[in-house]
């Protein structure tokens, strides 16, 4: 059996998966995939996007978006490098930034550019701005949805989370980090001041928030979130590619 692995997967961080693949006689080729991290070369209708832990999933969900103001400035800056009118630049800006729930933004950007003979380098710059606005994870979800690909997001973890339901009760360890402030709230018997302690990351996502976000994405994009232990990931990937979710 041969599978494909996306080139953005850092090779040394997936040794457990690779060891499992070898143990069952599976080979893999690294190539740039349209979406996800693993798929079959002969049938890419199913793709698996892997997350090394729940914290990576949080990072994808909470990706910091580039502001519309900054995006607009960048779009017009790129436009000035070539023969692109302000009217076309404005259309590209809206293609990049407007809500893409009911449209294929990447295709819209490409179509606008091809119809107006925009150079490939500038098209790539506009597509990169779309990523900066919405994030790689969002782009992958939209690509799968728009292309009819069944996408599984497989989240590895050692926290006992095996489903979205388990995620509701998961506790983010960052909520247990505390720091000492300069605010004096009393004194010890020795006369030494006692300083107030507060959470270092009070806004860290709670399990309930992540679970709700996953359920929303499943409904909105048709993606399926699955969870497993790191040592189970290799077998899970092959099972999904061969048979899908049971």
N, C-alpha and C positions, 0 to 999 in steps of 0.2 A: 504494500500500500504506500502511496505517495501523497503527502499533503503539502500545502503551501503555508509559509509563515511570513508575516509582514516584516519588512526590513527595519521597522521602528522598534521591534522587539529587541531589547538588549540581550545579546546572546548569553552572556555569563549569568544573567539573572533568571534563566529558565532551564537550568541544568536538570532539575528534577523532572520536568516534562520531557526533555530530550533523552534522559536516561530511560524513561519509561517507553518512549517511542522506539528506541533501539532494542529494548528487551522484548518487544512484540513484533519486531521486524518492520517497523514503519520508518520510512525515510522522509525527509522534508527539504524543500527548496525555499530559500529566502527570496522574496520578491515584493515589490510595492503592491499592496492590495487596495482595492477600491474602498472597502470598509472592513472593519474587524482585524483580527490578528491571525486567524487560522481558517482555512477553507480547503476544498478539494480542487485540483487542477481541471478536472473534467466536469465539475458541477459546482458552481459558486453561488447557488441559490440559498445555501446555508453558510453562515459565517459566525465565528465565535470571537468575541472581543474579551480579552482577559484582563483582570485587575489583580494586582499582587496582594492587595488587602483592602479592607473597607475604607481606609484612609485615602487610598488612591481614588476610589469611587467618589468620596466626598470632594476631593480636589477637582474632579471632573464636573461634578454637579455645581460646585461653587466657583467655577472659573470666573476670573475677574474680566469683565467685558470692557473693551475699549469704548469710550464714550462716543455718542453720535457726533458731537462737536469735533472731536479729534479725528474720527473716521472721515467726516466731510472735508476737513482740512487736508487729510492725506489723499483722498480721492482727487481733489482739485490740484494738489501738488503733482500727482502722477499725470493728471491730464495735461498739465502745462509742459510736460516733457515731450509730448507728441502733439499731433494735430487733432485734438479732441475739443469740441465746442463745450461751452458752459452748460448748454441744454442737455447734451449727452452725458456730461459729468454728473449732472443732477439726477438723471435717470439711473445711472450706475450707483450713485450714492443710495438712492431709495431701494434699488435691487439688493444692495449689501445690507442695509439696516432695517428695512421694514419687516414686520412679522412674516415669517415664512411658513406658518402653519398650513396654509392652503396653496403653497406654490413651491416650485423647485428653484430656489434662489441661485444656485451654482449654474444651472442651465440658462436661467434668465440673464445672468451676467455675461456668460459666454455668447449667447445669442445677440445681445446688444452690441458686444464688441465685434463679433464676426460680421454683423450687418454693416458696421461702420468702419471696417478695415483697421481695427485697433491692433497694434503689434502684439505678438505673443508675450513679450516681456511685461507689458503693461497689463495684459489680461491676468497674468500670474500674480501681479501685484494687487489687483482688485480682488482676486480670489483669496489671497492671503489676508486681506482686510476683512473679508467675510468671516474667516476663521477667527481673527482677532476680536471680532464683534460677538460671535456666537460660541466659539470654542471648538476644538477638534472632536470632542465627544458628541456634541450636538450635530456637527457636520456628518459624523458617521451614522448617527441615528436617522438623519434625513436622507442620506444616500441610500441606506438600506430600505427605508420606506418607499422612496421614489422609484427604486429599481426592483421592487418586489422580492427583495432578499430577506430571508428569515434570519434575524440577528439575535444571537444569545450573548448576554453579558455575564461572564462567569467570574464571580468574585471569590478569590481564595482567601481563607482566613483560618486562624487557630482559636477563634473566639466562640466556637460552638454554634455559629450562625449557619443554618442549613436552608433557610427560606426567608422570604420577605417578612413573614409573620414573626420569625425569630428576631429579625432586625428591629422590630418595634421595641424589644426589651434590651437591645444592645446598649452598653454604656461607653461613651467616648472617653477614653482615658485622659484626653486633654482637659476635660472638665475637673479632673482631680489635681491639676497643677495649680499651685498657689504662689503668690509673690507678696513680699513685704513692702508696704507703702511708707511714705514719710509721715503719715498721720499718727500722732501719739494718742493712744486711747487709755493710757494709765501708766502706772509705774510698779515695778517689782519692789520687794522689800529692800533690796539693795539700793534702790533709788534709780536703777537703770530703767529707761523709758520702754514701754511696751507699745510696739507699733501694730497698726491694723494690717491684717492680711486679707487679700482679696484673690479671687480666681484670676489666673493668668490669661485664660482664654474663655471668658464668660459667654462668648457667642459661638463656641464650638458646636457643630451640628449634633443634635441628639439622635438616638436611634429612631425615634418616632418620626422625626423630620425626614430622615433619609428614606425610611420605609414608605412614607407618603409620596415622596418625590419619585421613587421607583414605580409605585403603583400608577402615578400620573403618567409617567413616561411609557409604561406598558400599554395604557389605554390610548395615549396620543400617537405613539409611533409603531406599535405592534411588536416592540422588542420584548424579550423575556429575560428576566434577571434570575440567575441561578447562583447557588453558593456551594462551596466544597472546601475540604482541607487541601493545603498545597500539594500534598503527596497524592491526592486523588485527581488532580487537574488533568494530567496527561490522559488517563483512561476516560475521563468525562468528555474531553475534547473529541476523542475518537468515536465515542458512542454517539455524540450529538451529530457528528459529520456523517456517520453511517446510518443512523436510525432516527435522529431527532429526539426530542424529549418524549418520554413515555408518560 
